[in-house]
Amino acid sequence: MSRGAGPPRAALGLLGRAVPGRLRDSIAGDLEEEWREQVARRGGWRAACWYWRQVLGIAGHVGWARCLVARRRRRDGQPPGPVGDGAMRVFWQDLRYGLRMLRRSPGFSTAAVLTLGLGIGVTVAMFSIVYGVALRPLPYADPDRLVVLHDTHPERTGGAFGSSLVNFRDWQQQAESFSGMAIFAHWTFNLTGRAVPERILGSRVSGEFFDILGASPILGRTLIAADDGAGREFVAVLSHGGWQRVFGGDPSVVGRVVALNGQPHTIVGVMPPPFRFPDEDVELWAPLGDQLRGTSRESRFMLTVARLDPDVTLESAQQEMALISDRLAESYPDENADWRVGVMSAHETIVGDVRPVLLALLGAVSFVLLIACGNVANLLLARGAARRRESAIRAAIGAGRGRLVRQFLTESLVLSVIGTTLGVALAWAAMPLLLRGQPADIPRLSEVHIDLTICAFAAAVAAMTTMLFGLLPAWHGARTTLAESLPAGGRTSAGGARFGRRLRDVLVVVEVALALTLLIGGGLMLRSMSRLLDVDPGFDAANVLRLSVFLGPPNYGTVAAQKAYVTRALEELAQVGGVTMAAAVTQVPLVDVSSSLQFRIEGRAVAPSQAPAVQYRAVSENYFATMSIAVLQGRGVRASDDERSAPVIVINQTMARRFWPDESPIGQRLTGVRDSGFQEWLTIVGVVGDVKSAGLHADEQPAIYAPYRQREFPWLRWSSFVVRSAASPLPLVQNIRAALLEVDPNQPVYGITTLAAVVRQSTADRRLGAALVSLFALLAVILASVGIYGVIACSVVDRTHEIGVRLALGASPRNVLAMVCRHGLGLTALGVLAGLGCAFLVTRFLATLLFGVTATDPATFVAIPLALFVVAGIACYLPARRATRVDPMVTLRSE
């Protein structure tokens, strides 16, 4: 036969009788292309023999498959020809077949299920937290209609301020956008009359509070407007947690009279577990009554909750409150000038601060899930290469491409369902550990649990992952022809294999890009955390214990009584064995919110409404020594600074720089404005170093320290003690508590903790975020490394013949090693380039979560890719080393 002759016609006729007409032309075209290559390589007669061998093989496979199908249909009592089965029947057939195929490949199935289970597990667990905290509707009636009103000032730092009771009354009378308003304030209650006095964190609320929230009790009743009147009997409502903790869940608690702050209160109701407004720590609600009678418009420490009318939007309510703000500013310019009212949804008020961090973490675990899906897709592509002949035979006997795709997708669905089940189980098991590690200040953590919504999310993830990792391998497997799947002169047709390898390479590039993005995000947060931990808080927290008391009525209703308690308490603490120093302060840094007062400087005229604000702290004489706060100029507070001496203050360095940048503040005088609490001229006698009072990441504000003995403010009832010891103060806690009970056995002591723990707690949310992102990044790198390893290993298997020929022709093992590693590192390089671009975009969203590090920190963007190349190099080296051990004689003999 001449070299230019066409394929044998008899063979083509046999092919036409064996194969359905719609596939014959496709197979014949593929065979003819291979035929011409065989003619060029071997000559006409050898090419003809090769052609007959291929046609007979195809005909034999197709005939064998047709016989199997016919025999099965006869066994099932079906007609011998193809019939249209119902959709469910076909699905169940595909499902049973998919389960059999997975059972036959336990190694593949285990690897795929574990990879998916890990990716889906962390995703479901993180989504449970994000949904429970930031997305789940508040557990109140029509929660989308609840709003919180707060004051804002353009020149005051700190964002939103509370409301004053006097302004609230005006809002109630003038506003028409709301069906009701209520005001409340956090309150501390001392529960006495028991064996051990106890402090309860609660809230004073106006009578409309529970009605506006639409809350109903599980026992008794809630507060009503009549309870809020002056001279009424004192009543209280317990939270479910307070009922369980303090009263042991006693159902007869309703009607019981307890002593709260020295006054008898009747328990009238118990709220259900979901009700925790305004936050998780509140255990008791009591009416305002006349507790705040006489407070001024500038006493902005309360919060207002309101319910929008059904036809009113948040924007229109904001517009109305802006008009009311203008009217109040005109009527009361000294107190309300430049103050505006902000209207914010209650949901945003509660979770707005933590939502960015949680969404960033959810985005991170989504990357992990995508990488896991990429790994499983690679596994399916590699497995599909071994099933090309099966797909081709099914197509040859009449299965359409859609039918084959559906079969592969069904197998992917089986994997996804098993992986999702494992993932949900892992998330359920890990949830207590995750919640235990969350910072205490994250709201609504008690509402986090796996429920139907989370299960629906998991089902959606299962469907999504099926499409992500199953569609591409299914499409690739369905396009394989029978000619490609049969031996071609001792080697397989390379077209489909090359296409499959390209798909696997693309998936690895995507995995590396996603892993690098996560690594850079985690690296930025770790560097930010390192910078934050290096910040000097301005005091020495080692071996210092902090504890607090609330000096309320009736025993401590006056400033004199409060001072007397503090003086006696310091004397008792100094006598405790192991205590080296003890001091009192009204606000401990990083724990308590400092009181803010307006002031004016002698010789500088300023309008009352424009007067600057300063943080006020009352301290005892040895506070700076106990805390190791440096005195930079002048002196600190002395024991002689009492009621009989001239009033003095010490200021911090920030205040000195801001108000006296070019002169010494020592000897300067200032005084309060209007109802700020002090009207005398206070002389500055010293300047001390700044302390990080609001957080290690926050700039310090101007602050003054006044001698505790000269304090005049009756509302500063919260006092804390800091106790320094030579060693760890924890063993001294019992003795310290006993010393304070000697002063007053009915005065509760709370908040006992070391100052070092306070510093750690202040960074808990950022440390947790950095730890979780780093953990997710580590998982991503492991999965991506496994993906690189798998692709290179498959490449080595596919190229075994080529590698054997290279070695037989004289290539050294080092050359083969370099060739294989070059392939893997090339894919890594492409992934790194794509990941750098992705990281430049994604890390910008982390800018608000970083401290001392920019979102495009050069060190991170250089070090992380280099580290990833090292990991990728190890993943490439292992299969490359195995490639160098290929025996060329065995390879050529098999050829």
MIDRENMI-549757 format. One line per 8 residues: number of its first residue (from 0); their letters; for each residue x, y, z of C-alpha. Coordinates in pm, whole numbers, plus 50000, padded with zeros to 5 digits. Example, Ala and Ser with C-alpha at 12.3 -4.5 7.8 and 13.67 -1.06 7.14 Angstrom:
BEGIN
0> AS> 51230:49550:50780; 51367:49894:50714
//
This chain:
BEGIN
0> MSRGAGPP> 50000:50000:50000; 50142:50338:49904; 50229:50595:50163; 49961:50831:50040; 49674:50582:50026; 49379:50619:50260; 49277:50382:50540; 49150:50034:50444
8> RAALGLLG> 48790:50062:50323; 48695:49722:50464; 48800:49839:50807; 48592:50153:50770; 48293:49940:50675; 48338:49723:50983; 48361:50038:51194; 48038:50168:51045
16> RAVPGRLR> 47851:49847:51130; 47981:49836:51489; 47957:50198:51594; 47645:50418:51577; 47651:50657:51286; 47667:50973:51495; 48000:50858:51647; 48149:50686:51342
24> DSIAGDLE> 48257:51005:51168; 48425:51141:51482; 48615:50817:51549; 48708:50778:51182; 48847:51130:51173; 49062:51069:51481; 49184:50735:51341; 49267:50887:51006
32> EEWREQVA> 49485:51151:51171; 49671:50879:51363; 49684:50668:51043; 49875:50936:50858; 50124:50965:51144; 50175:50586:51142; 50229:50587:50767; 50495:50853:50804
40> RRGGWRAA> 50669:50662:51083; 50630:50294:50982; 50523:50265:50627; 50198:50167:50458; 50171:49795:50546; 50256:49841:50913; 50015:50135:50927; 49740:49916:50778
48> CWYWRQVL> 49803:49647:51041; 49790:49911:51312; 49464:50047:51168; 49296:49707:51159; 49402:49643:51518; 49241:49970:51632; 48917:49910:51442; 48882:49554:51570
56> GIAGHVGW> 48952:49677:51924; 48687:49946:51898; 48433:49706:51748; 48509:49445:52013; 48471:49692:52301; 48147:49832:52161; 48003:49487:52097; 48099:49367:52444
64> ARCLVARR> 47937:49673:52603; 47621:49627:52396; 47595:49265:52504; 47624:49363:52870; 47353:49625:52833; 47122:49388:52646; 47171:49113:52903; 47098:49354:53192
72> RRRDGQPP> 46783:49483:53022; 46661:49127:52958; 46725:49043:53325; 46522:49347:53433; 46239:49255:53197; 46293:49562:52976; 46280:49578:52597; 46615:49504:52433
80> GPVGDGAM> 46644:49851:52282; 46709:50173:52470; 46405:50316:52636; 46352:50646:52812; 46376:50592:53184; 46227:50838:53423; 46450:51112:53560; 46450:50968:53911
88> RVFWQDLR> 46526:50618:53788; 46825:50750:53595; 46941:50950:53895; 46924:50649:54126; 47113:50441:53871; 47382:50706:53853; 47389:50729:54231; 47433:50354:54280
96> YGLRMLRR> 47701:50344:54013; 47881:50639:54171; 47880:50474:54513; 48024:50154:54360; 48301:50349:54188; 48393:50532:54510; 48391:50204:54703; 48632:50053:54450
104> SPGFSTAA> 48881:50341:54509; 48905:50376:54889; 49228:50575:54877; 49088:50834:54637; 48755:50851:54820; 48920:50897:55161; 49151:51172:55037; 48868:51359:54865
112> VLTLGLGI> 48626:51330:55157; 48885:51439:55415; 48989:51736:55203; 48630:51845:55154; 48539:51777:55517; 48821:51997:55639; 48738:52283:55401; 48363:52266:55462
120> GVTVAMFS> 48405:52216:55836; 48602:52537:55895; 48367:52725:55661; 48051:52608:55837; 48203:52677:56182; 48307:53030:56085; 47974:53100:55915; 47795:52985:56232
128> IVYGVALR> 47978:53251:56431; 47931:53521:56168; 47561:53443:56129; 47494:53415:56502; 47674:53741:56583; 47642:53967:56281; 47365:53834:56054; 47098:53670:56268
136> PLPYADPD> 46806:53910:56336; 46782:54039:56691; 46550:53826:56909; 46290:54101:56947; 45960:54182:56779; 46015:54337:56432; 46387:54390:56498; 46438:54581:56173
144> RLVVLHDT> 46222:54864:56316; 46435:54908:56629; 46679:55200:56630; 46916:55359:56879; 46946:55738:56915; 47273:55895:57026; 47438:56235:57036; 47732:56331:56817
152> HPERTGGA> 47963:56632:56819; 48191:56730:56530; 48480:56828:56758; 48455:56551:57017; 48648:56230:56973; 48495:55893:57045; 48220:55888:56783; 47871:55848:56930
160> FGSSLVNF> 47784:55975:57277; 47495:55881:57500; 47178:56077:57555; 47082:56298:57845; 46755:56236:58026; 46639:56597:57976; 46697:56590:57601; 46525:56252:57585
168> RDWQQQAE> 46207:56402:57729; 46213:56668:57456; 46266:56403:57188; 45966:56212:57319; 45742:56516:57291; 45859:56640:56951; 45944:56332:56743; 45668:56184:56525
176> SFSGMAIF> 45866:55915:56342; 45856:55669:56630; 45581:55467:56787; 45768:55481:57117; 46097:55569:57288; 46272:55442:57598; 46593:55542:57769; 46826:55326:57974
184> AHWTFNLT> 47164:55340:58145; 47405:55072:58259; 47389:55043:58634; 47571:54863:58910; 47368:54698:59187; 47512:54569:59511; 47310:54272:59632; 47334:54252:60011
192> GRAVPERI> 47157:54069:60292; 47319:53739:60192; 47612:53543:60328; 47842:53698:60068; 47758:54037:59912; 47746:54031:59535; 47769:54285:59257; 47515:54259:58974
200> LGSRVSGE> 47552:54446:58648; 47213:54575:58540; 47034:54862:58377; 46802:55142:58483; 46528:55177:58222; 46224:55390:58157; 45882:55227:58181; 45834:55188:57804
208> FFDILGAS> 46150:54982:57763; 46007:54629:57741; 45700:54735:57541; 45916:54894:57271; 46128:54581:57243; 45818:54362:57233; 45958:54133:57502; 45754:53899:57720
216> PILGRTLI> 45870:53729:58041; 45873:53358:58116; 45779:53430:58477; 45579:53718:58621; 45563:54045:58431; 45789:54313:58286; 45821:54675:58393; 45540:54913:58301
224> AADDGAGR> 45514:55290:58284; 45356:55305:58629; 45672:55150:58781; 45873:55448:58658; 45694:55710:58866; 45863:55884:59157; 45779:55741:59499; 45671:55405:59360
232> EFVAVLSH> 45772:55076:59518; 46108:54953:59385; 46075:54656:59150; 46316:54463:58928; 46315:54212:58644; 46579:53939:58620; 46750:53807:58310; 46744:53433:58260
240> GGWQRVFG> 47119:53415:58328; 47089:53622:58645; 46798:53411:58762; 47003:53094:58716; 47331:53230:58857; 47213:53428:59156; 46890:53249:59252; 46958:52900:59118
248> GDPSVVGR> 46657:52908:58883; 46411:52912:59173; 46060:52947:59018; 45932:53113:59336; 46165:53408:59293; 45879:53626:59163; 45754:53832:59457; 46076:53795:59656
256> VVALNGQP> 46218:54113:59809; 46595:54163:59781; 46823:54448:59889; 46978:54625:59591; 47204:54919:59677; 47053:54921:60021; 46694:54956:59896; 46429:54679:59896
264> HTIVGVMP> 46334:54569:59544; 46058:54323:59459; 46136:54077:59180; 45837:54095:58945; 45953:53890:58645; 46214:53676:58469; 46300:53721:58100; 46364:53435:57854
272> PPFRFPDE> 46723:53336:57760; 46743:53526:57427; 46660:53860:57588; 46987:54033:57682; 46938:54393:57574; 47147:54605:57575; 47430:54349:57609; 47519:54003:57735
280> DVELWAPL> 47631:54109:58083; 47304:54266:58197; 47136:54048:58461; 46874:54283:58602; 46651:54574:58496; 46506:54829:58735; 46300:55142:58663; 46459:55486:58658
288> GDQLRGTS> 46219:55632:58911; 46376:55945:59056; 46731:55809:59046; 46845:56072:58796; 46638:56365:58911; 46821:56695:58861; 47070:56575:58596; 47161:56834:58333
296> RESRFMLT> 47137:56826:57957; 47510:56766:57942; 47493:56438:58135; 47514:56231:57819; 47568:55881:57958; 47234:55714:57875; 47115:55539:57561; 46783:55573:57381
304> VARLDPDV> 46605:55294:57197; 46303:55363:56977; 46072:55184:56736; 46009:55333:56394; 45653:55373:56273; 45568:55118:56001; 45575:55374:55719; 45888:55560:55833
312> TLESAQQE> 46236:55493:55698; 46562:55531:55884; 46658:55822:55660; 46337:56017:55723; 46372:55960:56098; 46726:56093:56080; 46604:56404:55899; 46339:56469:56162
320> MALISDRL> 46587:56427:56448; 46823:56672:56274; 46548:56934:56279; 46479:56863:56648; 46852:56897:56718; 46853:57240:56556; 46555:57351:56764; 46715:57233:57088
328> AESYPDEN> 47043:57401:56996; 46857:57730:56949; 46665:57691:57275; 46964:57573:57482; 47279:57704:57311; 47506:57654:57611; 47430:57281:57639; 47322:57174:57289
336> ADWRVGVM> 47514:57395:57045; 47678:57182:56771; 47528:56861:56914; 47336:56645:56670; 47128:56330:56706; 47225:56020:56514; 46977:55742:56432; 47123:55394:56384
344> SAHETIVG> 46962:55054:56360; 46981:54856:56683; 47145:54568:56500; 47420:54793:56366; 47473:54948:56709; 47527:54608:56869; 47739:54430:56607; 47874:54705:56382
352> DVRPVLLA> 48218:54710:56547; 48284:54337:56513; 48130:54276:56170; 48443:54373:55965; 48664:54129:56155; 48413:53845:56128; 48353:53900:55757; 48729:53906:55698
360> LLGAVSFV> 48758:53570:55873; 48468:53431:55670; 48641:53546:55353; 48958:53369:55468; 48785:53036:55522; 48614:53074:55186; 48960:53075:55029; 49039:52755:55217
368> LLIACGNV> 48720:52598:55081; 48807:52703:54725; 49153:52549:54759; 48999:52228:54893; 48763:52218:54595; 49059:52273:54363; 49239:51978:54521; 48939:51750:54480
376> ANLLLARG> 48895:51865:54119; 49257:51772:54057; 49195:51430:54210; 48891:51381:53986; 49083:51490:53677; 49363:51247:53756; 49109:50972:53821; 48920:51064:53505
384> AARRRESA> 49233:50997:53300; 49210:50633:53408; 48842:50623:53312; 48870:50761:52960; 48805:50423:52806; 48494:50373:53019; 48356:50712:52907; 48435:50640:52545
392> IRAAIGAG> 48262:50301:52553; 47951:50449:52716; 47944:50718:52450; 47990:50456:52179; 47683:50262:52286; 47461:50567:52282; 47521:50777:52593; 47517:51145:52508
400> RGRLVRQF> 47762:51396:52646; 47496:51534:52880; 47434:51185:53015; 47803:51138:53087; 47833:51478:53250; 47534:51393:53470; 47701:51067:53577; 48024:51240:53673
408> LTESLVLS> 47835:51517:53854; 47638:51256:54048; 47963:51102:54167; 48084:51450:54263; 47758:51508:54449; 47811:51188:54648; 48158:51308:54747; 48022:51651:54834
416> VIGTTLGV> 47739:51517:55051; 47973:51287:55244; 48228:51566:55280; 47961:51812:55394; 47830:51566:55652; 48181:51519:55785; 48236:51896:55778; 47919:51972:55976
424> ALAWAAMP> 48018:51708:56231; 48364:51866:56261; 48209:52213:56296; 47969:52092:56563; 48255:51931:56756; 48482:52235:56720; 48217:52497:56804; 48267:52487:57185
432> LLLRGQPA> 48642:52532:57140; 48593:52823:56902; 48343:52996:57129; 48563:52943:57431; 48848:53120:57256; 48643:53424:57152; 48697:53755:57333; 48437:53829:57599
440> DIPRLSEV> 48342:54161:57440; 48207:54004:57119; 47827:54044:57140; 47566:53771:57094; 47808:53479:57129; 47546:53293:57330; 47323:53292:57022; 47577:53101:56814
448> HIDLTICA> 47472:52744:56743; 47419:52509:56451; 47052:52519:56353; 46840:52476:56040; 46982:52794:55889; 47337:52663:55927; 47230:52326:55785; 47073:52507:55488
456> FAAAVAAM> 47399:52693:55441; 47586:52361:55453; 47349:52220:55189; 47415:52524:54971; 47788:52473:55021; 47748:52110:54917; 47571:52213:54596; 47828:52483:54528
464> TTMLFGLL> 48126:52256:54587; 47972:51994:54359; 47973:52247:54076; 48315:52387:54170; 48511:52063:54174; 48283:51838:53971; 48178:52025:53659; 48519:52066:53499
472> PAWHGART> 48629:51703:53541; 48283:51588:53427; 48300:51798:53113; 48653:51678:53041; 48563:51314:53095; 48255:51340:52872; 48450:51476:52574; 48685:51174:52549
480> TLAESLPA> 48643:50971:52229; 48688:50598:52200; 48981:50635:51962; 49168:50847:52218; 49121:50589:52489; 49271:50291:52301; 49642:50210:52260; 49801:50385:51963
488> GGRTSAGG> 50110:50203:51862; 50216:50135:52213; 50121:50472:52353; 49798:50645:52434; 49658:50933:52239; 49810:51244:52391; 49541:51500:52308; 49304:51432:52595
496> ARFGRRLR> 49588:51368:52838; 49752:51698:52750; 49422:51880:52798; 49370:51714:53137; 49721:51809:53245; 49657:52169:53148; 49340:52173:53355; 49527:52036:53655
504> DVLVVVEV> 49802:52292:53606; 49547:52575:53596; 49386:52453:53917; 49722:52443:54093; 49796:52799:53982; 49462:52909:54128; 49530:52723:54453; 49872:52885:54490
512> ALALTLLI> 49724:53229:54421; 49454:53184:54686; 49701:53039:54937; 49941:53330:54883; 49661:53582:54935; 49572:53418:55264; 49936:53396:55368; 49994:53763:55302
520> GGGLMLRS> 49678:53856:55495; 49787:53638:55785; 50140:53776:55768; 50013:54134:55781; 49795:54059:56083; 50079:53881:56261; 50315:54172:56199; 50042:54408:56316
528> MSRLLDVD> 49995:54199:56630; 50369:54200:56693; 50382:54578:56662; 50083:54610:56894; 50239:54389:57161; 50555:54600:57145; 50358:54913:57239; 50448:55048:57581
536> PGFDAANV> 50121:55084:57778; 50284:55353:57993; 50280:55146:58311; 50433:54827:58447; 50168:54553:58464; 50391:54288:58623; 50282:54166:58968; 49991:54411:58993
544> LRLSVFLG> 49639:54307:59097; 49330:54508:59009; 48997:54497:59196; 48692:54723:59204; 48406:54835:59427; 48087:55032:59369; 48032:55274:59657; 47661:55336:59631
552> PPNYGTVA> 47391:55439:59876; 47280:55411:60145; 47617:55368:60319; 47815:55566:60063; 47574:55823:59933; 47810:56112:60006; 48157:56197:59881; 48287:56205:60239
560> AQKAYVTR> 48172:55848:60303; 48328:55728:59980; 48661:55891:60066; 48652:55738:60411; 48606:55388:60268; 48894:55432:60024; 49122:55560:60301; 49044:55266:60532
568> ALEELAQV> 49072:55018:60246; 49421:55142:60154; 49530:55111:60516; 49405:54749:60533; 49563:54656:60198; 49900:54793:60304; 49901:54550:60599; 49844:54237:60387
576> GGVTMAAA> 50157:54024:60380; 50331:54032:60042; 50181:54366:59934; 50448:54626:59862; 50225:54914:59748; 49855:54984:59705; 49672:55276:59547; 49322:55384:59447
584> VTQVPLVD> 49202:55519:59112; 48858:55584:58967; 48945:55437:58624; 49203:55165:58559; 49370:55190:58216; 49243:54950:57949; 48947:54851:58171; 48731:55143:58274
592> VSSSLQFR> 48596:55426:58063; 48734:55759:58185; 48499:56036:58287; 48504:56338:58058; 48486:56698:58179; 48489:57033:58001; 48733:57298:58119; 48882:57634:58038
600> IEGRAVAP> 49234:57763:58094; 49300:58078:58291; 49358:58371:58059; 49205:58201:57755; 48850:58300:57668; 48628:58027:57527; 48254:57988:57483; 48103:57723:57713
608> SQAPAVQY> 47979:57520:57416; 48329:57525:57262; 48517:57433:57580; 48757:57139:57530; 48705:56811:57712; 48953:56624:57925; 48952:56282:58087; 48928:56301:58466
616> RAVSENYF> 49077:56047:58706; 49094:56069:59083; 49399:55893:59229; 49555:55835:59569; 49897:55968:59660; 50110:55669:59556; 49921:55573:59239; 50201:55672:58999
624> ATMSIAVL> 50459:55478:59200; 50238:55168:59221; 50175:55171:58844; 50532:55279:58760; 50405:55580:58563; 50689:55824:58505; 50665:56176:58648; 50818:56394:58375
632> QGRGVRAS> 50785:56739:58528; 50703:56876:58871; 50562:56626:59118; 50291:56371:59160; 50001:56357:59406; 50097:56379:59774; 49922:56277:60094; 49912:56644:60189
640> DDERSAPV> 49687:56720:59891; 49362:56707:60088; 49055:56920:60152; 49254:57172:60355; 49516:57241:60085; 49489:57433:59761; 49334:57219:59484; 49596:57079:59247
648> IVINQTMA> 49608:56843:58952; 49862:56647:58752; 49822:56629:58374; 49946:56380:58116; 50201:56449:57845; 49940:56467:57568; 49757:56747:57745; 50080:56938:57804
656> RRFWPDES> 50177:56915:57438; 49835:57010:57310; 49761:57313:57528; 50111:57432:57623; 50331:57326:57330; 50594:57600:57377; 50592:57654:57753; 50586:57463:58079
664> PIGQRLTG> 50236:57386:58209; 50357:57383:58571; 50176:57657:58762; 49905:57703:58498; 49549:57698:58622; 49222:57570:58481; 48865:57532:58595; 48549:57358:58487
672> VRDSGFQE> 48264:57509:58290; 47901:57505:58396; 47806:57170:58553; 48139:56996:58491; 48174:56909:58861; 48437:57158:58977; 48434:57537:58978; 48756:57612:59166
680> WLTIVGVV> 49082:57699:58998; 49305:57391:58983; 49681:57443:58969; 49895:57209:58760; 50179:57074:58973; 50312:56793:58756; 50321:56618:58421; 50327:56239:58391
688> GDVKSAGL> 50375:56006:58099; 50086:55893:57883; 49917:55562:57946; 49715:55364:57696; 49380:55400:57866; 49150:55314:57572; 49358:55039:57409; 49713:54975:57294
696> HADEQPAI> 49611:55076:56942; 49440:55403:57042; 49603:55741:57087; 49587:55879:57439; 49359:56176:57503; 49430:56474:57733; 49383:56365:58095; 49409:56513:58442
704> YAPYRQRE> 49477:56331:58768; 49318:56486:59076; 49405:56389:59435; 49144:56149:59567; 49125:56339:59896; 49025:56658:59705; 48759:56489:59491; 48422:56663:59499
712> FPWLRWSS> 48210:56470:59251; 47929:56265:59411; 47877:56060:59094; 48224:55901:59097; 48113:55597:59295; 48319:55344:59101; 48660:55299:59259; 48936:55054:59187
720> FVVRSAAS> 49246:54947:59374; 49579:54847:59224; 49799:54634:59448; 50164:54560:59371; 50343:54263:59523; 50697:54129:59509; 50584:53814:59326; 50265:53698:59161
728> PLPLVQNI> 49968:53859:59340; 49725:53573:59272; 49809:53383:59593; 49720:53700:59786; 49364:53729:59650; 49193:53565:59948; 49384:53777:60198; 49313:54094:59999
736> RAALLEVD> 48942:54013:59979; 48933:53942:60352; 49104:54275:60423; 48837:54465:60230; 48557:54272:60401; 48707:54391:60729; 48637:54747:60613; 48274:54670:60521
744> PNQPVYGI> 48137:54311:60516; 47839:54425:60305; 48047:54584:60028; 48096:54353:59725; 48438:54335:59562; 48449:54241:59195; 48672:54249:58888; 48966:54083:59062
752> TTLAAVVR> 49234:54016:58800; 49598:54084:58731; 49692:54389:58532; 49891:54167:58297; 49569:53979:58217; 49401:54314:58154; 49671:54402:57899; 49632:54063:57729
760> QSTADRRL> 49254:54093:57722; 49278:54434:57557; 49434:54268:57252; 49231:53947:57264; 49017:54027:56960; 49315:54118:56744; 49517:53820:56865; 49227:53589:56787
768> GAALVSLF> 49183:53739:56440; 49553:53704:56365; 49559:53348:56499; 49256:53237:56296; 49372:53398:55972; 49716:53242:56024; 49555:52903:56090; 49346:52931:55775
776> ALLAVILA> 49655:53037:55581; 49844:52734:55712; 49560:52505:55602; 49561:52674:55263; 49937:52621:55222; 49908:52256:55320; 49626:52200:55071; 49807:52392:54797
784> SVGIYGVI> 50126:52193:54864; 49931:51871:54839; 49786:51998:54512; 50133:52075:54373; 50259:51737:54486; 49963:51560:54325; 50002:51739:53991; 50376:51673:53972
792> ACSVVDRT> 50323:51309:54074; 50061:51264:53801; 50289:51438:53554; 50569:51196:53641; 50338:50899:53583; 50215:51040:53250; 50570:51113:53135; 50730:50789:53253
800> HEIGVRLA> 50801:50681:52894; 50950:51019:52808; 51166:51019:53120; 51286:50664:53044; 51381:50764:52689; 51568:51069:52818; 51761:50858:53067; 51835:50596:52799
808> LGASPRNV> 51971:50868:52567; 52212:50990:52832; 52022:51242:53043; 52152:51252:53399; 51919:51212:53699; 52002:51571:53788; 51868:51688:53452; 51547:51491:53503
816> LAMVCRHG> 51515:51629:53855; 51556:51983:53727; 51304:51924:53446; 51034:51799:53681; 51097:52065:53947; 51098:52333:53679; 50744:52236:53588; 50617:52261:53947
824> LGLTALGV> 50805:52579:54030; 50684:52733:53707; 50325:52673:53813; 50411:52816:54155; 50559:53127:53994; 50241:53185:53794; 50033:53136:54108; 50254:53376:54302
832> LAGLGCAF> 50216:53647:54037; 49839:53605:54037; 49832:53589:54417; 50031:53911:54453; 49778:54093:54240; 49492:53945:54436; 49660:54028:54768; 49711:54391:54667
840> LVTRFLAT> 49334:54418:54622; 49217:54207:54918; 49452:54338:55187; 49317:54689:55144; 49006:54569:55326; 49229:54476:55621; 49367:54829:55658; 49135:54915:55947
848> LLFGVTAT> 49240:54599:56133; 49613:54666:56111; 49834:54856:56353; 50175:54994:56264; 50175:54809:55930; 50046:54921:55592; 49822:54700:55382; 50103:54678:55123
856> DPATFVAI> 50390:54618:55365; 50695:54544:55143; 50858:54302:55387; 50546:54085:55398; 50496:54093:55021; 50856:53975:54970; 50904:53726:55252; 50577:53535:55211
864> PLALFVVA> 50623:53448:54838; 50981:53334:54909; 50858:53109:55189; 50588:52971:54959; 50851:52890:54696; 51043:52689:54955; 50733:52488:55044; 50649:52438:54676
872> GIACYLPA> 51006:52328:54610; 50975:52054:54872; 50640:51945:54724; 50803:51925:54378; 51121:51754:54493; 50957:51441:54631; 50792:51320:54305; 51085:51456:54101
880> RRATRVDP> 51323:51241:54297; 51105:50939:54224; 51121:51027:53853; 51501:50998:53858; 51465:50634:53963; 51278:50530:53649; 51449:50229:53487; 51488:50312:53117
888> MVTLRSE> 51519:49944:53015; 51186:49857:53176; 51023:50158:53010; 51159:50080:52662; 51073:49711:52694; 50710:49801:52772; 50710:50023:52466
//
